[in-house]
Amino acid sequence: GNSVTQMEGPVTLSEEAFLTINCTYTATGYPSLFWYVQYPGEGLQLLLKATKADDKGSNKGFEATYRKETTSFHLEKGSVQVSDSAVYFCALIGGTSYGKLTFGQGTILTVHP
Amino acid sequence: DARVTQTPRHKVTEMGQEVTMRCQPILGHNTVFWYRQTMMQGLELLAYFRNRAPLDDSGMPKDRFSAEMPDATLATLKIQPSEPRDSAVYFCASGSGYTIYFGEGSWLTVV
């Protein structure tokens, strides 16, 4: 079946530091890949997505590249801000899952001033 | 700004009571999901619908949970009777194709 594995958290960084959150996946067919962000007390918001190999999704300074050869979709940001503190979820929709999202366990990010 | 609307936002109820959560998906979206989020289990898919037909409810405890879509603008998740272990945040999401949007969640506490 489909599965998503994210790096263990929590991740704690100082403002303006470089961020990487690792995400690898297992899926049949050709999945679409997503990063969602959840701020405290809120629902999940779609941050970025990539629907085919070598695509790069980007939004709000965050980027992730769909690497089929390594089955990875790592999230990066060059300079984090305190306002980026949230929980980040990697997810996929597999080729045969009829639009159903499979989520990783989430990574808590805390950014200090 | 189109959004998924969930009610109630917060609910505290006593064990044994019926709880109904409602969701208005984004107009035109043909897929609707119910997820549950807890600290221990993370995000769990409870049920989902395509074109109002249930596709998968294998994640839902059938003895007490039920999910329906009476029409294209309303999805419901019902728990009867509720138990303290049902305390969680319940998210509705809707989508069309590969883009899925989540509501703000219904924060349920069963005491």
Interface residues (C-beta under 8 A of the other chain):
Chain A: S32 Y36 E42 G43 L44 Q45 L46 K49 T51 F89 I93 Y98 G99 K100 L101 F103 Q105 G106
Chain B: T31 F33 G42 L43 L45 Y48 R50 L55 D56 F91 A93 G95 G97 Y98 T99 I100 Y101 F102 G103 E104 G105
